[in-house]
Amino acid sequence: MALSLFQYAEQLEARPEPRPLGPEPQPFASARAHTPRLPVRAVVWSGYGDLLLARGGEPQLLPADAIMRKIALEKTIREFRMWASMTRKPGDPADVMATTIEQVSTRMTAERITGGRTELRFDKIWLGVLNRLCQKDYVYDAGLLGDMPQLAEKVTFFYLRAAYGVSAFGGALKTLKAIRDAGLTQGIHANGQINSPVQLAIELRNQGSLTGLGDVFDPSLCLWSFETGVRKESERGMALLEQALAAKGIKPAETLIVGSDAARDVAPARKRGFQTALLLADRQTAVAKPADLKDERTRPHALLVAIEQAIATLPN
């Protein structure tokens, strides 16, 4: 039987070679916490920037860091033995693959707009790349890696894992368990790809006992953009979160949105009546200006300088 994506990820973790890690948090020297008690029944996290620390932020199809992009593409070509079936053009194999990815992405972007999606699934793009390779007799171990869509998921995971260093904030699992044990419902409303929930589960498990994300999150409140088809901060994205909460009888005013970006986390949440907390635990990934903390549209109800401080905002 073919490996599941999580089983494949676990096998990668067991390999001796190192992988990129997330950056060491760099605190804001002048930030001061403000943790009022908020009348909430649920806490929804924004994924990258409040639970996960990632070099480069949210996953991009072709990372802006040219060196990391080249390394990740070269590793992916070797791992899945793609070179023999790639179009042989002058230039570096990583550059040839990047061109192929861009071509497939351009075609899928037009289809995405027609179909109403505003978020591309990277595994679907890699599936398009693999279909091109199959035209040149590409072969792989289907017994281990599964059918073509399953293979595309594993290629996507491997590629993004190689391209982006990811770690969980220290104390993340302890904080999530404390909020769960206080009787609150937790969810994730995040921009991410198919690798994101798997990497989050692995990174949290590295901090303690965890069988899966369902230990601390309500699965019905885990909304990732690669699944919903829309960005978290969009009108449609926020509406989907409201609908998921309403199905559980929870109102926006009873929900705390935790994020690290004043414009993309706090502003759209405040607009819809959510309680908000801005996490300024790392100046490399947090996005906020002094003016954001004064503007009513972007000023959070709570200001956190460590993830554990989210616990202090819960009702007595």
ZISUL-V547286 format. One record per backbone hydrogen bond with DSSP energy under -1.0 kcal/mol. CO is the residue of the C=O (numbers start at 0). NH is the residue of the N-H. E is the energy in kcal/mol with one decimal. If there is no record, write none. Layout:
co->{CO;CO}
nh->{NH;NH}
e->{E;E}
//
This chain:
co->{3;4;5;6;7;8;9;11;25;33;37;40;41;42;43;44;45;46;46;50;51;52;53;64;65;66;67;68;69;70;71;72;73;74;75;76;77;81;82;86;91;92;93;94;95;96;97;98;99;100;101;102;103;104;105;106;107;108;109;110;111;120;121;122;123;124;125;126;127;128;129;132;133;139;140;141;143;146;147;148;149;150;151;152;153;154;155;156;157;158;159;164;166;168;170;171;172;173;174;175;176;177;178;179;184;185;186;187;189;192;194;195;196;197;198;199;200;201;203;204;211;212;212;217;218;220;222;223;223;224;228;228;230;233;234;235;236;237;238;239;240;241;242;244;244;245;250;251;253;253;254;255;256;258;259;260;260;261;265;266;268;269;274;275;276;277;281;286;288;290;290;294;294;301;302;303;305;306;307;309;310;312}
nh->{7;8;9;10;11;12;13;14;282;302;39;184;255;186;257;188;47;50;51;168;48;166;56;68;69;70;71;72;73;74;75;76;77;78;79;81;80;84;85;88;95;96;97;98;99;100;101;102;103;104;105;106;107;108;109;110;111;112;113;114;116;124;125;126;127;128;129;130;131;132;133;135;136;141;144;145;2;150;151;152;153;154;155;156;157;158;159;160;161;162;163;54;52;171;174;175;176;177;178;179;180;181;183;182;42;217;44;222;224;195;198;199;200;201;202;203;204;205;206;207;214;215;216;220;221;187;189;226;227;228;117;118;233;237;238;239;240;241;242;243;244;245;246;247;249;248;253;254;40;41;274;43;276;278;286;264;265;266;269;270;273;272;256;301;258;303;285;261;291;293;294;297;298;277;33;279;308;309;310;312;313;37}
e->{-2.4;-2.5;-2.4;-2.0;-2.1;-2.1;-1.5;-1.2;-3.2;-2.6;-2.2;-2.1;-2.7;-2.1;-2.8;-3.2;-1.2;-2.1;-2.5;-2.3;-3.3;-2.3;-1.9;-2.6;-2.3;-2.5;-2.7;-2.4;-2.5;-2.5;-2.2;-2.5;-2.0;-3.0;-2.1;-2.2;-1.1;-1.7;-1.4;-1.2;-2.2;-2.5;-2.3;-2.1;-1.9;-2.6;-2.3;-2.2;-2.4;-2.7;-2.5;-1.8;-2.3;-2.3;-1.4;-1.4;-2.8;-2.3;-1.8;-2.1;-1.7;-1.4;-2.6;-1.7;-1.8;-2.0;-2.8;-2.3;-1.4;-2.0;-2.2;-1.9;-1.4;-1.3;-2.8;-2.2;-2.6;-2.8;-2.6;-1.7;-1.7;-2.7;-2.4;-2.4;-2.7;-2.8;-2.6;-2.4;-1.9;-1.7;-2.0;-2.4;-4.0;-2.0;-2.1;-2.6;-2.5;-1.9;-2.2;-2.3;-2.8;-1.1;-1.7;-1.8;-2.6;-3.0;-2.7;-3.5;-2.2;-1.9;-2.9;-2.5;-2.2;-2.2;-2.8;-2.5;-2.3;-1.4;-1.8;-1.1;-2.1;-1.6;-2.5;-2.3;-1.4;-1.7;-2.2;-1.5;-2.3;-2.4;-3.0;-1.2;-1.1;-2.6;-2.1;-2.2;-1.6;-2.3;-2.3;-2.2;-2.3;-2.7;-1.9;-1.5;-2.4;-1.9;-1.5;-2.0;-3.8;-1.7;-2.3;-3.2;-2.6;-3.2;-3.1;-2.5;-1.5;-2.4;-3.0;-2.2;-2.5;-1.7;-2.8;-1.6;-2.2;-2.9;-2.6;-2.7;-1.3;-1.3;-1.9;-1.2;-1.8;-2.3;-2.8;-3.6;-1.5;-1.8;-1.6;-1.2;-1.4;-3.2}
//
